[in-house]
Amino acid sequence: MKKKVLFCATVDYHFKAFHLPYFRWFQEQGWEVHTAANGQLELPHVDQAHFIPIQRSPFHLRNRLAYVELKKLLEKEHYDLIHCHTPMGSVIGRLAAKSTRKKGTKVLYTAHGFHFWKGAPLQNWLLYYPIERWFIRYTDALITINGEDYERADRLSKERASVHYVPGMGVDMKRFAPVDDKEKKRLRTTYGFTPQDFIVLCAGELNANKNQRMLIKACAQLKRKIPNVKIVFAGEGASRPFYEKLVRQLNLEQHVHFAGFCKQIEEWMHVSDVCVSTSLREGLGMNLLEAMSAEKPVIATENRGHCELVKHGVNGFLIKPQDVNGLADYLQQLYHKKEQLHLMGKAGRSMAHAFAQEQTASAMEEIYTAYMGHAEKVMQHA
């Protein structure tokens, strides 16, 4: 009888973005792979996908139904390992696994960035810190992806769960390998840009936390100094209508492009000159890692995830959140100093190797192997 692992998250596209290599790895070890999340994506290396109506808001009434359905699933399938991801996926997943965990199921949880961090709003600490402190008792292993979260998790755990640090979710250095000028020019032509355009890419979901309005306001300053500046937003999200209205109000229609969700995000990386992330909160920042891998300098707001990736003045620049003037100034500096732009890009790729997919995979496989060994012992004594 095959051993089984369940990956649980709020929405299933989280799996597509980060976990397909691990699905394949588990199958190669002879395990059966299941997923539980909101959504109906067809994903490779998945034996069974279970629709569970988990909602992002902790106050949504459907989360009660999600808990009941997930609990029934766990009691039916008797998983050996459960790996929880995303805030609500991890809360509902660990709560539903209380009973099966007593029977030997091991529960792992990856924190993709705690909602409480140094400098976070007080309400975040009042709401999310007590939740994590309570749910650590239902967790066998807590995995963090940045240094600040690792230190806080170690204090939070107090030996109730083992705490691990894994360097991000792993960036595919081959996929985002830089291209030559000829290919960059070809891609620009394909996407409707010219070789003279100064293209600034901002990749990620369009929402309040990602704070893209900051880049739009910076563009309003830059258009007079850099007439050929082009801002590209690669992603969808609830804030898109608001941002599109702001672009019209500032007369930036010729300078701001909404590309929507991009399957070939590496092509947009190659097209761009600089990549920007204006997030207020970030666990690490895959968009920055991908840009660094593509040898692009990055400009990012100061937060625990960005500060782990960006060395100010080496592979890019760090700015205070909402510092629109600083963002505009650094973009103008890189536009005029092409040699600095080139050197920062080179430094970024060199630094990205520490977060490469191979490094992350090795660390995660070591953690999985430890708990897979436990599952085998449980089966032998069953």
Backbone hydrogen bonds, N-H to C=O, Kabsch-Sander energy under -0.5 kcal/mol:
donor,donor_aa,acceptor,acceptor_aa,energy
5,V,32,E,-2.5
6,L,81,L,-2.2
7,F,34,H,-2.3
8,C,6,L,-0.5
8,C,83,H,-2.5
9,A,36,A,-2.1
12,D,38,N,-1.9
14,H,11,V,-1.1
15,F,12,D,-0.9
16,K,12,D,-1.2
17,A,13,Y,-1.8
18,F,14,H,-1.6
19,H,15,F,-2.5
20,L,15,F,-0.8
22,Y,19,H,-0.7
23,F,19,H,-2.0
24,R,20,L,-2.3
25,W,21,P,-2.0
26,F,22,Y,-2.5
27,Q,23,F,-2.0
28,E,24,R,-2.3
29,Q,25,W,-1.2
30,G,27,Q,-1.6
31,W,26,F,-2.5
32,E,3,K,-2.9
34,H,5,V,-2.5
34,H,32,E,-0.5
35,T,48,Q,-1.9
36,A,7,F,-2.3
37,A,50,H,-1.8
38,N,10,T,-2.3
39,G,37,A,-0.6
43,L,41,L,-0.8
46,V,43,L,-0.7
47,D,33,V,-2.2
48,Q,33,V,-1.6
50,H,35,T,-2.9
51,F,49,A,-0.5
52,I,37,A,-2.2
52,I,50,H,-0.6
54,I,52,I,-2.7
60,H,57,S,-1.4
63,N,60,H,-1.4
64,R,61,L,-1.4
65,L,61,L,-0.7
66,A,62,R,-2.3
67,Y,63,N,-2.2
68,V,64,R,-2.0
69,E,65,L,-2.6
70,L,66,A,-2.5
71,K,67,Y,-2.4
72,K,68,V,-2.0
73,L,69,E,-1.9
74,L,70,L,-2.4
75,E,71,K,-2.1
76,K,72,K,-1.7
77,E,73,L,-2.7
78,H,74,L,-1.9
80,D,4,K,-2.2
81,L,4,K,-1.6
82,I,106,K,-2.3
83,H,6,L,-3.1
84,C,82,I,-0.6
84,C,108,L,-3.3
85,H,8,C,-2.4
90,S,86,T,-2.5
91,V,87,P,-1.8
92,I,88,M,-2.5
93,G,89,G,-1.8
94,R,90,S,-2.2
95,L,91,V,-2.2
96,A,92,I,-2.5
97,A,93,G,-1.2
98,K,95,L,-1.2
101,R,97,A,-2.5
102,K,98,K,-1.0
102,K,99,S,-0.6
103,K,99,S,-0.6
103,K,100,T,-0.8
104,G,101,R,-1.5
105,T,100,T,-1.9
106,K,80,D,-2.2
108,L,82,I,-3.3
108,L,106,K,-0.5
109,Y,141,A,-2.4
110,T,84,C,-2.3
111,A,109,Y,-0.6
111,A,143,I,-2.8
112,H,110,T,-0.8
120,A,117,W,-2.8
124,N,121,P,-1.0
125,W,121,P,-1.3
126,L,122,L,-2.4
127,L,123,Q,-1.9
128,Y,124,N,-2.5
129,Y,124,N,-0.8
129,Y,125,W,-0.7
131,I,127,L,-0.8
132,E,128,Y,-2.4
133,R,129,Y,-2.5
134,W,130,P,-2.1
135,F,131,I,-2.6
136,I,132,E,-1.2
137,R,134,W,-1.1
138,Y,135,F,-1.6
139,T,136,I,-1.5
140,D,107,V,-2.7
141,A,107,V,-1.5
142,L,162,S,-3.0
143,I,109,Y,-3.1
143,I,141,A,-0.5
144,T,164,H,-2.7
145,I,111,A,-0.7
150,Y,146,N,-1.9
151,E,147,G,-2.2
152,R,148,E,-2.1
153,A,149,D,-2.9
154,D,150,Y,-2.1
155,R,151,E,-1.4
156,L,152,R,-2.4
157,S,153,A,-2.7
158,K,154,D,-1.3
160,R,157,S,-1.8
162,S,140,D,-2.3
164,H,142,L,-2.7
166,V,144,T,-2.7
168,G,166,V,-2.4
171,V,355,F,-1.9
173,M,171,V,-1.2
176,F,172,D,-1.9
177,A,174,K,-1.3
184,K,180,D,-2.2
185,K,181,D,-2.4
186,R,182,K,-2.0
187,L,183,E,-2.6
188,R,184,K,-2.2
189,T,185,K,-2.1
190,T,186,R,-2.2
191,Y,187,L,-2.1
192,G,189,T,-1.0
193,F,188,R,-3.6
197,D,194,T,-1.0
198,F,228,N,-2.0
199,I,197,D,-0.8
200,V,198,F,-0.5
200,V,230,K,-3.1
201,L,199,I,-0.6
201,L,274,V,-2.6
202,C,232,V,-2.8
204,G,234,A,-2.5
206,L,236,E,-1.9
207,N,205,E,-1.1
211,N,207,N,-1.1
212,Q,207,N,-0.6
214,M,211,N,-1.6
215,L,212,Q,-0.8
216,I,212,Q,-1.7
217,K,213,R,-2.4
218,A,214,M,-1.7
219,C,215,L,-2.1
220,A,216,I,-1.5
221,Q,217,K,-1.0
221,Q,218,A,-0.5
222,L,218,A,-2.1
223,K,219,C,-2.2
224,R,221,Q,-0.7
225,K,221,Q,-0.6
225,K,222,L,-0.7
226,I,222,L,-3.9
229,V,226,I,-2.0
230,K,198,F,-2.8
231,I,255,H,-3.7
232,V,200,V,-2.9
232,V,230,K,-0.5
233,F,231,I,-0.5
233,F,257,H,-2.7
234,A,202,C,-1.9
234,A,232,V,-0.7
235,G,233,F,-0.9
235,G,260,G,-0.6
239,S,206,L,-2.3
240,R,237,G,-1.6
243,Y,239,S,-2.5
244,E,240,R,-2.8
245,K,241,P,-2.0
246,L,242,F,-2.2
247,V,243,Y,-2.3
248,R,244,E,-1.8
249,Q,245,K,-2.4
250,L,246,L,-1.9
251,N,248,R,-1.3
252,L,247,V,-2.7
255,H,252,L,-2.2
256,V,252,L,-1.9
257,H,231,I,-3.3
259,A,233,F,-2.3
259,A,257,H,-0.8
260,G,233,F,-0.8
260,G,235,G,-0.5
263,K,261,F,-0.6
265,I,262,C,-0.6
265,I,263,K,-0.9
267,E,264,Q,-1.3
268,W,264,Q,-0.9
269,M,265,I,-1.9
270,H,266,E,-2.0
271,V,267,E,-1.9
272,S,268,W,-1.5
273,D,199,I,-3.0
274,V,199,I,-1.7
275,C,297,P,-2.2
276,V,201,L,-2.8
277,S,299,I,-2.2
280,L,209,N,-2.9
289,L,285,G,-1.9
290,E,286,M,-2.8
291,A,287,N,-1.9
292,M,288,L,-2.9
293,S,289,L,-2.4
294,A,290,E,-1.5
295,E,292,M,-1.7
296,K,291,A,-2.3
298,V,315,N,-1.6
299,I,275,C,-2.0
300,A,317,F,-2.5
301,T,277,S,-1.7
302,E,319,I,-2.5
303,N,301,T,-0.5
305,G,282,E,-1.1
307,C,303,N,-2.9
308,E,304,R,-0.7
309,L,305,G,-0.6
309,L,306,H,-1.4
310,V,306,H,-2.7
311,K,309,L,-0.6
312,H,310,V,-0.7
313,G,316,G,-3.2
314,V,311,K,-2.7
315,N,311,K,-1.4
316,G,311,K,-0.8
317,F,298,V,-2.1
319,I,300,A,-2.2
323,D,320,K,-2.2
324,V,322,Q,-2.0
327,L,323,D,-2.1
328,A,324,V,-2.5
329,D,325,N,-2.5
330,Y,326,G,-2.4
331,L,327,L,-2.0
332,Q,328,A,-2.2
333,Q,329,D,-2.2
334,L,330,Y,-2.2
335,Y,331,L,-1.8
336,H,332,Q,-1.8
337,K,333,Q,-2.0
338,K,336,H,-0.8
341,L,337,K,-2.1
342,H,338,K,-2.3
343,L,339,E,-2.5
344,M,340,Q,-2.6
345,G,341,L,-1.7
346,K,342,H,-2.0
347,A,343,L,-2.3
348,G,344,M,-2.2
349,R,345,G,-1.9
350,S,346,K,-1.8
351,M,347,A,-2.1
352,A,348,G,-1.9
353,H,349,R,-0.9
353,H,350,S,-0.6
354,A,351,M,-1.2
355,F,352,A,-2.1
356,A,353,H,-1.4
357,Q,171,V,-2.4
359,Q,356,A,-0.6
360,T,356,A,-2.1
361,A,357,Q,-3.1
362,S,358,E,-2.0
363,A,359,Q,-1.9
364,M,360,T,-2.7
365,E,361,A,-2.8
366,E,362,S,-1.6
367,I,363,A,-1.6
368,Y,364,M,-3.1
369,T,365,E,-2.6
370,A,366,E,-1.5
371,Y,367,I,-1.5
372,M,368,Y,-2.7
373,G,369,T,-2.1
374,H,370,A,-1.0
375,A,371,Y,-2.0
376,E,372,M,-2.0
377,K,373,G,-1.6
378,V,374,H,-2.1
379,M,375,A,-2.1
380,Q,376,E,-2.0
381,H,377,K,-1.6
382,A,378,V,-0.7
382,A,379,M,-0.5
